[in-house]
Amino acid sequence: MTPPVNKTVLCLWYEHNAEEAAAFYARTFPGSSVGAVHRAPGDFPDGKEGDVLTVEFTVLGFRCIGLNGGPTFKHSEAFSFQVSTRDQEETDRYWNAIVGNGGQESQCGWCKDKWGISWQITPAALSDGMSDPDPAARKRVFAAMMEMRKIDIAAINAARKG
């Protein structure tokens, strides 16, 4: 039996720079690439004929389409990509790429890229600590995380141990 084909594609609204965002994601995350770029066949409210209208891309294996829809809608933390990382090096690499490319830090492992998309850079150590069978360990891990911007795995592990 053939497995079902995933028909889900996430559509992300950009003001006018979906192609730039897609290229950044492709450079930054493995399993990411830029596909077809579609140009507007005519003028539209926030663009002209020939402008990039949509960009097909993949982020960490997840299919997306970027729509250059103009300034009407903004991104919020109500949507985010959560990226699980193995170690501090990988955590730092993704965090620093996003923040260093015009993004901004937030709390508890969250940051925003320069296009307003929120990212949760989540080390496995944090996920493991938050699911520790010991409620006291979970509480310590949670308290440590609440004081962080980028997650510090050594500090999370120390909090888990007590």
N, C-alpha and C positions, 0 to 999 in steps of 0.2 A: 504494500500500500504506500502511495506517495504521501509524504507529510504535507499538511496544508501550507499554502503560500501565505506569508504575512502580508496582508493588504494595507496595513496601517502605515501611514506616513505622517509625521509631525510637521505641521505648517507653522513656521515662525515668521512673524511680521517684523520687517525692518523698515526704517524710514527710507533709505535709499542705498544701503550698502550691504545687501545680502551676499553679494559675490565676495566682498572683502572678508566678511565674517566666515563664510564657508572655507575660504582659502586659509584663514587663520586656524580654524578647527582641524583642517586636513594636515597642516604642518605640526600641530600641537599634540594630537591624540592618535595613537595607533588605531588601525581599523577605520580610519576616516579618509574621505576623499571628496572631491568635487566632481559632479557629473555634468549633466546638460545645463547650459545657460540659455534661457529663453528671453528674447527681446520683444518688446511691445510692438504689435502690428499697427498700432495707431496711438494717437495722443490719449492720455488718461488723466484723471484729476491731479495727480502729483508727478507726472512725467510726460515725456514726449515719445513719439514713434522712434523706435530703435533703442531706447533706454532698456537696461536690464530690468525685466519684470519679475522673473522667478529664476531661482537657482536650485537645482537638485544636488543634494550632498548627503553624506553619511558621516555621523559622529559616533565613534566607538561601536560601529556596526549597526547603528540605529538610523533608519532612513528619514530624511528631512527634506523639506522644501522651504526655501527662503523666499518670501514675497516682499518686494519693494513697494509697500503700500502707502508710504508717506507718513507724516507725523501724527496721524489721528490716534493711533493706539500705542501705548507704552507697555513694556514688560514689567512684571512685578515678581516678588518672591513667591507668589502663589504657584508659580511654575519654576522648576529648576531641574538641571541635569545633576544627578548624583553619581559621582565617579568613585568607585572603590579602589583604593591604592594598597599596595603590598607593604611599602616601607616608607621611611622618611624621605628618601631620595626621590621616589616617585611623587609623593605628596608635595614636596617642595617644587619639583619640576612643573607640575600642572598649576599649582597655586601661583608660582612666580611668573609663569607664562601668561596667565590670565591677568593678574594684577599689573605686571610689568608692561602689558600692551594696552595701557590706558584704562584698565579695570579698577575696581576698588574692593578693599577688604571689607568684610562684615564680621559677624560673630560665629563661633562654634563650627568653623570649617567652611563657612559660606563666603563666597565672593561673587562679584559681578563682572562680566566682561564689558568692554567699552560700548557694546551695543545694548547693554541693559539685561542680558540673559544672566540669570543666577545659576551658580554652580555650587554644589556641595562636594568638597574634596574630602572624602571620608576614608581614613585608613582602616584596614581590617582590624587593627588593634582597638580602635574606638568601638566598632560594631561588636567585637568580641567582649569588650569590657562592659558595654551596655546590656549584654545578654548573659553576663556572669550569673551563675546560680546563687551566689551570695548577694543578698539585697544590700548589705553594707558596702560591698565592692562596687556594685552598680551606682550607689549613691555617691561614692567617692569619685568614680569616673565621671559621672554627670557633673558634679561640682567642679572638677578640674576643667572639663570641656567648656563650661559656662564662662570661664575666665579667659578663654583663648580666642584668638582670631583664627590663624592657621593652626591646625592640630599638631601638637608636639607629642609624638608617639612615646618618647621616653617618659614624659610627664604623665601621660595617660597610664602607662604600665606601672609607674611608681604609685600612682593613686590607686590603681586596682589592687596592688599588693598591700597597700596600707602603710 
